[in-house]
Structure formats: C-alpha cells, structure tokens
Amino acid sequence: MTDQHLLAALETGPSHRFSDWPNQSVPKVAAGVYTIWDDSRLIYVGMSGRAMTTEDTQAPDQPTKAKGLWTRLNSHAQGRRSGDQFCVYVCDRFVVPHLSDQQQAQIGDGELSLDALTRNYIHDRFEYRYVTVGNGKDAFALERDVQRGALAVGKPFLNPA
C-alpha cells in the first residue's frame, strides 16, 4: 500500500468504536499506525511495533502472544493512565477539567477512579482507524507524517508535531 493509501485509510477508512473492543479484525502481531477520532475531529495518532522487523510481522515466533498494534489499542481501551500516554492526555485534557466538586471528593476518598472515568470517556466518545505496515520503522515514519498534518483534517489535537 502506498503512503497515500495508508493516509486515506487512517482518515476515511473503516472506523471502530472503543466500546466494541476487543476487535477481532486487529491482527494480534503487527506493526501499525492508528488514528483516534471524536466524530470528525482527529484527536490522536499513535503507532506500535517500533522494534518490529518485517520478519517479526511475517513470521511471528509466538503467534498466540499479541504484540504491536493490538496491545497498544488494548491498552487505550482499558483507560489506565499508568504507562499509557494517550490515557494520560485524555484524563488531563477531557476528564479532569469537568470533574465536579463531589467527584473530586470521591476521588480523594478512593470511592471513584480516574482510570474508570477515563475508560468511560474513551468508550463513550472515541473511535479509531488503523493500518498495518511491514515494520516499526515504517510505522514511526507514517505516525510522524500524520503528526505533522499529512491528513486533510490537519494535525491531531493531543499530539501534533
């Protein structure tokens, strides 16, 4: 697939709601790039499989163990902020600014979880598109192109370059 076809798929290809995760169409072992959307607004672009080679994606040594694109999207769908920069951004930019005084008190008392609120926000609002590529190097380059504004909608809201 050419870069133009990959970019088109990331902007107008089939979209999938995080509320429907897990998605059986996402390969268990793949380097890839994904875009996250709130309706027609590009929220984020990411990639996974940075260290993957063409050999890793064509003949995975442990096909039953997921790595790359599937694990990254799975992490985002969980909404846990620890170790997931996208979830941190969502919490900081979309969840925290709208917390009520009561919710803040509940969080302080341990009765309410920011991770749960972040997960709910992601599931309620966001959908994603993805493409697979041959290796991590190609995934990284494509992600950077999208961060720099290669899509018609411009740069992503949360992580522009």
MIFIMAR-26602 format. One record per residue (C-alpha): residue in one letter; x, y, z; residue number from 1. Coordinates in Angstrom, 1 decimal. Layout:
<sites>
code, xx, yy, zz, pos
A, X, Y, Z, NUM
...
</sites>
This chain:
<sites>
code, xx, yy, zz, pos
M, 0.0, 0.0, 0.0, 1
T, 1.4, 3.5, -0.8, 2
D, 1.6, 6.2, 1.7, 3
Q, -1.3, 8.0, 0.1, 4
H, -3.5, 4.8, 0.5, 5
L, -2.3, 4.4, 4.1, 6
L, -3.1, 8.1, 4.9, 7
A, -6.5, 7.7, 3.3, 8
A, -7.3, 4.6, 5.4, 9
L, -6.3, 6.5, 8.5, 10
E, -8.6, 9.4, 7.7, 11
T, -11.6, 7.8, 5.9, 12
G, -11.2, 4.1, 6.3, 13
P, -13.5, 1.9, 8.4, 14
S, -13.8, 3.1, 12.0, 15
H, -14.2, 1.1, 15.1, 16
R, -15.6, 2.2, 18.5, 17
F, -13.5, 1.6, 21.6, 18
S, -16.8, 0.5, 23.3, 19
D, -16.7, -2.6, 20.9, 20
W, -13.2, -3.6, 22.0, 21
P, -11.7, -6.2, 21.6, 22
N, -11.8, -6.1, 17.8, 23
Q, -11.1, -9.4, 16.1, 24
S, -10.0, -7.7, 12.9, 25
V, -6.9, -6.1, 14.5, 26
P, -4.0, -8.5, 13.9, 27
K, -2.5, -10.0, 17.1, 28
V, 1.1, -9.4, 15.8, 29
A, 1.6, -6.3, 13.6, 30
A, 3.4, -3.0, 13.4, 31
G, 0.9, -0.3, 12.6, 32
V, -0.4, 3.2, 12.9, 33
Y, -3.8, 4.3, 14.2, 34
T, -5.8, 7.5, 14.4, 35
I, -8.3, 8.2, 17.2, 36
W, -11.4, 10.4, 16.4, 37
D, -14.2, 12.2, 18.2, 38
D, -16.7, 12.3, 15.4, 39
S, -14.8, 14.2, 12.6, 40
R, -12.1, 15.6, 15.0, 41
L, -8.7, 14.0, 14.9, 42
I, -7.8, 13.6, 18.5, 43
Y, -4.6, 11.5, 18.4, 44
V, -2.2, 9.4, 16.2, 45
G, -0.1, 6.6, 17.5, 46
M, 2.0, 3.7, 16.4, 47
S, 3.1, 0.4, 17.8, 48
G, 5.7, -2.1, 16.9, 49
R, 8.7, 0.2, 16.9, 50
A, 11.2, -2.6, 17.3, 51
M, 9.4, -5.0, 15.0, 52
T, 11.1, -6.1, 11.8, 53
T, 9.5, -7.4, 8.6, 54
E, 10.4, -10.9, 9.7, 55
D, 8.6, -10.4, 13.0, 56
T, 5.4, -9.3, 11.3, 57
Q, 5.5, -12.0, 8.6, 58
A, 6.5, -15.0, 10.8, 59
P, 5.9, -14.2, 14.4, 60
D, 7.7, -16.6, 16.7, 61
Q, 4.8, -16.8, 19.2, 62
P, 1.6, -16.1, 17.2, 63
T, -0.6, -16.7, 20.3, 64
K, 1.1, -13.8, 22.1, 65
A, -0.1, -10.4, 21.0, 66
K, 2.4, -7.7, 20.3, 67
G, 2.4, -4.4, 18.4, 68
L, -0.8, -2.7, 17.3, 69
W, -3.2, -5.0, 19.2, 70
T, -1.6, -4.5, 22.5, 71
R, -1.4, -0.7, 22.1, 72
L, -5.1, -0.4, 21.2, 73
N, -6.0, -2.8, 24.0, 74
S, -4.1, -0.6, 26.5, 75
H, -6.0, 2.5, 25.3, 76
A, -9.3, 0.7, 25.6, 77
Q, -8.6, -0.1, 29.2, 78
G, -8.3, 3.5, 30.2, 79
R, -5.5, 3.0, 32.7, 80
R, -3.2, 6.0, 32.9, 81
S, -0.2, 4.2, 34.1, 82
G, 2.1, 3.5, 31.2, 83
D, -0.3, 4.9, 28.6, 84
Q, 0.4, 8.4, 27.4, 85
F, -2.9, 8.6, 25.4, 86
C, -4.9, 7.8, 28.5, 87
V, -3.0, 10.4, 30.5, 88
Y, -3.8, 13.0, 27.8, 89
V, -7.5, 12.1, 27.8, 90
C, -7.6, 12.3, 31.6, 91
D, -5.8, 15.6, 31.8, 92
R, -7.5, 17.3, 28.9, 93
F, -11.0, 15.9, 28.8, 94
V, -11.9, 14.3, 32.2, 95
V, -10.2, 16.4, 34.9, 96
P, -11.4, 19.8, 33.7, 97
H, -15.0, 18.6, 34.0, 98
L, -14.9, 17.0, 37.5, 99
S, -17.5, 18.2, 39.9, 100
D, -16.6, 19.0, 43.5, 101
Q, -18.4, 15.9, 44.5, 102
Q, -16.4, 13.7, 42.1, 103
Q, -13.1, 15.3, 43.3, 104
A, -14.0, 14.4, 46.9, 105
Q, -14.9, 10.9, 45.8, 106
I, -11.6, 10.5, 44.1, 107
G, -9.8, 11.8, 47.2, 108
D, -11.7, 9.3, 49.3, 109
G, -10.9, 6.4, 46.9, 110
E, -14.6, 6.0, 46.0, 111
L, -14.1, 7.0, 42.4, 112
S, -11.3, 6.1, 40.0, 113
L, -9.8, 8.5, 37.4, 114
D, -8.9, 5.4, 35.4, 115
A, -12.6, 4.3, 35.3, 116
L, -13.7, 7.8, 34.3, 117
T, -11.0, 7.9, 31.6, 118
R, -12.1, 4.5, 30.3, 119
N, -15.7, 5.6, 30.2, 120
Y, -14.8, 8.7, 28.3, 121
I, -12.8, 6.8, 25.7, 122
H, -15.6, 4.2, 25.3, 123
D, -18.3, 6.8, 25.1, 124
R, -16.6, 9.2, 22.7, 125
F, -13.8, 7.8, 20.6, 126
E, -13.4, 5.5, 17.6, 127
Y, -10.2, 4.5, 15.8, 128
R, -8.9, 3.6, 12.4, 129
Y, -5.8, 1.6, 11.8, 130
V, -3.3, 0.4, 9.2, 131
T, -0.7, -2.3, 9.4, 132
V, 2.8, -1.8, 7.9, 133
G, 5.8, -4.0, 7.3, 134
N, 7.9, -2.9, 10.2, 135
G, 8.4, -0.4, 13.1, 136
K, 10.5, 2.0, 11.0, 137
D, 7.7, 2.5, 8.5, 138
A, 5.1, 2.8, 11.3, 139
F, 7.2, 5.5, 13.0, 140
A, 7.6, 7.5, 9.8, 141
L, 3.9, 7.3, 9.0, 142
E, 2.9, 8.4, 12.5, 143
R, 5.3, 11.4, 12.2, 144
D, 3.7, 12.4, 8.9, 145
V, 0.2, 12.4, 10.5, 146
Q, 1.5, 14.4, 13.5, 147
R, 2.9, 17.0, 11.0, 148
G, -0.5, 17.4, 9.3, 149
A, -0.5, 14.9, 6.4, 150
L, -4.2, 14.3, 6.7, 151
A, -6.8, 16.8, 5.2, 152
V, -8.1, 17.4, 8.7, 153
G, -4.7, 18.7, 9.9, 154
K, -2.7, 17.8, 13.0, 155
P, -4.0, 15.7, 15.8, 156
F, -5.4, 17.7, 18.8, 157
L, -3.5, 15.9, 21.5, 158
N, -0.1, 15.1, 19.9, 159
P, 0.8, 17.3, 17.0, 160
A, 4.4, 17.6, 15.9, 161
</sites>
